[in-house]
């Protein structure tokens, strides 16, 4: 789910996890583990680009490398089965990165104090997604999102309007996860009871504009309901870093002061 199936040509990759006791019943959030995996990988990729003093789009394309089809099963990824109908083609990932950079005017909007763009790209549910998010951070540390651009390659599209709606909703949902929403538990009971204390993005902090750019494709249809979410959180965090110099590694971001 976006952690062992990286698009980067890393010669030796080892990922481990250890069991942890669950004190409450576990339920799935939209996009499942792709949410935190994409946030970790794409945030760290942006950190590497910053250390290299490189343009984020150019760096992302550079570390993906030359277009290739990744056979995860052949590369020794445990628990992964090859799907001949949906090969992992990094050329398609590169294409959505290039498309979203073009449509968002990435090259024409250099970062300025309190305002910047952030980018993230991710492969999930056999779809290739890239997002550029524009943020504005005022002197009080409040975050506004004037615009979101999302490029989508989900194979053959049957209903373009429904696809656009899914990704528009994903931009709002991803903004909620990034900036506001949190579920906590105490003594085996969830603290939040309804939307009064489980905070979602509303008109004052939801993206003002969301533009969905669909790649025409004859490949088999892939997912559109969940793949729009994982790219939003890291793109927001990366934009905030570009605008303020503050690197946010925890969600939701409202818990961290951005104007100190």
Backbone torsions as a table, in degrees:
resi	resn	phi	psi	omega
1	UNK	NA	54.5	174.6
2	UNK	86.7	8.6	-178.9
3	UNK	-116.8	-46.9	175.4
4	UNK	-91.1	-23.1	178.8
5	UNK	-95.0	59.3	-179.4
6	UNK	-76.6	148.3	176.3
7	UNK	-82.2	-3.9	-176.5
8	UNK	-85.1	136.2	-178.6
9	UNK	-78.3	72.6	178.9
10	UNK	-88.8	124.0	-173.2
11	UNK	-62.8	-41.9	-177.3
12	UNK	-132.8	118.8	-176.9
13	UNK	-129.5	127.9	177.6
14	UNK	-132.3	126.8	179.9
15	UNK	-126.2	129.9	-179.8
16	UNK	-127.1	150.6	169.2
17	UNK	-139.8	152.6	-178.7
18	UNK	-117.4	150.7	179.9
19	UNK	-65.7	144.8	177.8
20	UNK	-134.7	138.4	-179.4
21	UNK	-67.2	137.1	176.8
22	UNK	-100.8	119.5	-176.3
23	UNK	-92.8	-7.5	174.1
24	UNK	-136.6	163.7	178.6
25	UNK	-66.6	136.9	-176.2
26	UNK	-94.8	131.7	173.8
27	UNK	-125.1	162.1	-175.9
28	UNK	-94.9	138.5	173.2
29	UNK	-94.8	156.0	179.4
30	UNK	-54.5	124.4	-177.8
31	UNK	88.6	-4.1	171.7
32	UNK	53.7	-135.2	-174.2
33	UNK	-73.4	-11.2	176.0
34	UNK	-59.6	-26.3	-178.3
35	UNK	-60.8	-58.4	-175.6
36	UNK	-78.1	-27.6	177.3
37	UNK	-68.2	-45.5	178.6
38	UNK	-63.9	-39.4	179.5
39	UNK	-61.7	-44.2	-178.9
40	UNK	-67.4	-49.9	-174.5
41	UNK	-67.9	-46.2	-176.2
42	UNK	-74.6	-29.3	173.7
43	UNK	-68.1	-42.7	-179.7
44	UNK	-68.1	-36.2	175.7
45	UNK	-59.9	-41.1	178.3
46	UNK	-66.6	-35.9	176.5
47	UNK	-63.3	-40.5	177.9
48	UNK	-64.2	-40.8	178.0
49	UNK	-62.3	-39.9	179.1
50	UNK	-64.4	-42.8	178.5
51	UNK	-64.4	-33.6	179.0
52	UNK	-81.4	-4.3	-177.0
53	UNK	53.9	43.2	-176.2
54	UNK	-111.8	153.6	170.3
55	UNK	-60.4	133.8	-173.1
56	UNK	-63.1	-40.5	-179.8
57	UNK	-66.6	-48.4	-179.7
58	UNK	-61.5	-39.6	-180.0
59	UNK	-66.2	-43.4	179.8
60	UNK	-60.0	-44.6	177.7
61	UNK	-65.2	-37.5	-178.0
62	UNK	-65.2	-43.0	-176.1
63	UNK	-80.0	-19.9	170.6
64	UNK	-68.3	-36.5	174.6
65	UNK	83.9	-165.6	-178.0
66	UNK	-65.4	145.4	179.6
67	UNK	-56.1	136.0	-179.9
68	UNK	-159.1	159.6	174.0
69	UNK	-99.6	124.3	-176.3
70	UNK	-93.8	122.2	174.6
71	UNK	-102.5	93.2	-174.1
72	UNK	-63.8	-37.5	-179.9
73	UNK	-63.3	-42.5	-179.9
74	UNK	-68.3	-28.3	-179.6
75	UNK	-82.7	0.7	173.7
76	UNK	92.9	14.0	177.4
77	UNK	-69.9	119.8	-176.6
78	UNK	-71.6	140.3	176.9
79	UNK	76.7	8.2	-178.3
80	UNK	-107.5	129.4	176.6
81	UNK	-110.0	138.0	178.0
82	UNK	-65.6	140.1	176.4
83	UNK	-120.8	97.6	-174.9
84	UNK	-61.7	-22.5	178.8
85	UNK	-76.7	-25.2	-177.6
86	UNK	-131.2	70.2	175.7
87	UNK	-67.7	149.1	179.6
88	UNK	-84.0	101.0	-173.9
89	UNK	-107.3	108.7	-176.4
90	UNK	-69.3	-17.8	175.6
91	UNK	-61.9	-35.0	179.3
92	UNK	-72.3	-34.8	175.5
93	UNK	-67.3	-43.3	176.8
94	UNK	-59.6	-39.4	-177.8
95	UNK	-62.8	-42.9	-179.4
96	UNK	-69.9	-32.0	175.8
97	UNK	-63.9	-47.4	179.5
98	UNK	-64.0	-38.8	-178.6
99	UNK	-67.6	-45.6	-177.8
100	UNK	-69.4	-31.6	175.6
101	UNK	-64.7	-41.4	179.1
102	UNK	-66.1	-48.5	-174.5
103	UNK	-70.2	-27.1	-179.6
104	UNK	-88.8	-1.8	-174.9
105	UNK	58.8	41.2	-177.5
106	UNK	-50.4	-48.2	-174.6
107	UNK	-70.5	-17.9	-175.5
108	UNK	-99.8	0.3	-177.0
109	UNK	-124.8	74.6	178.9
110	UNK	-65.5	151.8	-179.4
111	UNK	-64.2	145.7	175.0
112	UNK	-136.6	159.7	-179.6
113	UNK	-52.9	121.4	178.0
114	UNK	84.9	-2.9	-179.7
115	UNK	-146.5	132.6	-179.4
116	UNK	-167.6	170.0	174.9
117	UNK	-108.3	151.0	173.7
118	UNK	-132.7	150.3	-178.0
119	UNK	-128.3	150.4	172.8
120	UNK	-153.6	150.6	178.0
121	UNK	-139.7	146.7	-175.0
122	UNK	-157.1	149.4	177.6
123	UNK	-112.3	120.4	178.3
124	UNK	-153.0	146.8	178.9
125	UNK	51.9	37.2	178.0
126	UNK	66.7	15.2	178.4
127	UNK	-114.1	150.6	-178.3
128	UNK	-112.0	120.7	-172.6
129	UNK	-131.6	138.7	171.6
130	UNK	-135.9	142.3	-179.2
131	UNK	-132.9	140.8	168.3
132	UNK	-117.5	124.7	-179.7
133	UNK	-115.9	131.7	174.5
134	UNK	-97.6	131.2	178.1
135	UNK	-124.5	153.4	170.4
136	UNK	-128.5	127.4	179.8
137	UNK	-118.3	118.1	-176.9
138	UNK	-86.2	-178.2	-174.9
139	UNK	-64.5	-22.1	178.3
140	UNK	-90.2	3.8	179.0
141	UNK	82.5	12.0	178.9
142	UNK	-81.8	137.6	-175.7
143	UNK	-105.4	128.8	172.2
144	UNK	-118.5	150.3	-179.8
145	UNK	-123.1	95.3	-178.6
146	UNK	-67.0	-32.8	-172.1
147	UNK	-156.4	143.0	172.2
148	UNK	-127.4	131.7	171.7
149	UNK	-116.9	132.3	179.6
150	UNK	-129.0	128.7	174.1
151	UNK	-105.7	134.9	-169.7
152	UNK	-129.9	126.7	166.4
153	UNK	-121.6	97.9	-179.8
154	UNK	-114.6	29.0	-179.1
155	UNK	72.9	-149.6	-179.6
156	UNK	-66.9	125.9	-179.4
157	UNK	-101.4	126.8	-179.2
158	UNK	-92.9	-40.7	-177.1
159	UNK	-130.6	90.1	-175.4
160	UNK	-57.5	-37.1	-178.7
161	UNK	-65.2	-40.2	178.7
162	UNK	-67.7	-36.0	177.5
163	UNK	-63.6	-46.3	178.5
164	UNK	-58.9	-41.8	179.9
165	UNK	-61.9	-40.4	179.8
166	UNK	-61.3	-41.5	-176.1
167	UNK	-80.3	-27.9	171.9
168	UNK	-65.0	-44.3	176.9
169	UNK	-64.7	-37.9	179.2
170	UNK	-63.7	-33.1	178.1
171	UNK	-65.0	-40.3	177.8
172	UNK	-69.6	-44.6	-179.2
173	UNK	-63.9	-43.4	178.3
174	UNK	-64.0	-36.4	175.7
175	UNK	-63.0	-41.2	177.7
176	UNK	-59.3	-48.1	-179.3
177	UNK	-63.1	-42.1	-176.4
178	UNK	-66.7	-47.7	-168.3
179	UNK	-99.5	-30.4	-161.3
180	UNK	-130.9	-47.7	-164.1
181	UNK	-76.9	140.5	178.5
182	UNK	-156.1	139.7	173.1
183	UNK	-118.4	125.1	179.0
184	UNK	-123.9	158.7	-178.4
185	UNK	-130.9	148.8	177.1
186	UNK	-143.0	124.2	-179.7
187	UNK	54.0	42.1	175.9
188	UNK	77.5	10.0	-178.5
189	UNK	-127.4	138.0	178.6
190	UNK	-71.1	132.9	-178.9
191	UNK	-71.1	-39.4	-175.1
192	UNK	-78.6	138.5	-176.5
193	UNK	-114.7	-28.8	-179.0
194	UNK	-163.9	-167.5	-175.4
195	UNK	-74.1	-3.6	173.6
196	UNK	-70.7	-34.6	-180.0
197	UNK	-122.3	-0.7	165.4
198	UNK	-105.6	103.3	-165.8
199	UNK	-88.3	131.3	176.4
200	UNK	-116.0	159.3	175.3
201	UNK	-64.9	133.3	178.1
202	UNK	-121.5	-169.2	-171.8
203	UNK	-59.1	-31.1	-175.8
204	UNK	-79.5	-18.4	-179.2
205	UNK	-131.4	0.6	173.4
206	UNK	-74.2	159.0	176.7
207	UNK	-56.5	134.9	-178.6
208	UNK	-75.3	-35.2	177.5
209	UNK	-135.4	139.3	172.0
210	UNK	-130.8	124.1	-178.8
211	UNK	-115.4	123.3	-177.2
212	UNK	-108.0	123.5	-176.6
213	UNK	-116.3	112.0	-173.6
214	UNK	-99.1	129.4	176.6
215	UNK	-80.8	128.5	175.8
216	UNK	-71.4	132.1	-174.8
217	UNK	-150.2	150.1	173.5
218	UNK	-106.7	7.4	177.3
219	UNK	-67.8	160.3	178.5
220	UNK	-57.7	147.8	179.6
221	UNK	-59.1	144.3	178.6
222	UNK	-127.7	-168.8	-173.7
223	UNK	-76.0	147.9	173.5
224	UNK	-133.6	-14.9	-176.6
225	UNK	-74.8	-37.2	-175.3
226	UNK	-108.2	-29.4	-172.2
227	UNK	-64.4	-15.2	-179.0
228	UNK	-75.1	-19.7	-173.5
229	UNK	-77.6	-47.6	-169.6
230	UNK	-58.2	-30.1	-175.8
231	UNK	-78.0	-19.9	-171.3
232	UNK	-70.1	-46.4	-175.9
233	UNK	-62.5	-50.0	178.3
234	UNK	-65.9	-33.5	178.1
235	UNK	-63.6	-39.1	176.8
236	UNK	-65.1	-48.1	-178.7
237	UNK	-61.9	-40.3	-180.0
238	UNK	-67.8	-35.3	177.3
239	UNK	-68.5	-40.5	178.6
240	UNK	-62.1	-40.4	177.1
241	UNK	-62.1	-44.8	-179.4
242	UNK	-63.4	-31.3	-177.1
243	UNK	-84.3	-32.4	-171.1
244	UNK	-123.4	-16.6	-174.0
245	UNK	80.5	5.8	-179.0
246	UNK	-101.4	122.0	-179.1
247	UNK	-93.1	119.8	-177.7
248	UNK	-103.3	121.7	-177.0
249	UNK	-116.6	1.5	-179.2
250	UNK	-125.2	146.0	176.8
251	UNK	-117.6	146.9	-4.3
252	UNK	-76.4	155.3	-173.5
253	UNK	-73.5	-16.2	-179.0
254	UNK	-64.3	-17.7	-178.7
255	UNK	-78.8	-10.2	-176.9
256	UNK	-112.9	123.7	177.3
257	UNK	-64.8	131.9	-176.6
258	UNK	-104.6	0.6	-176.7
259	UNK	-118.4	21.8	178.1
260	UNK	-94.2	NA	NA
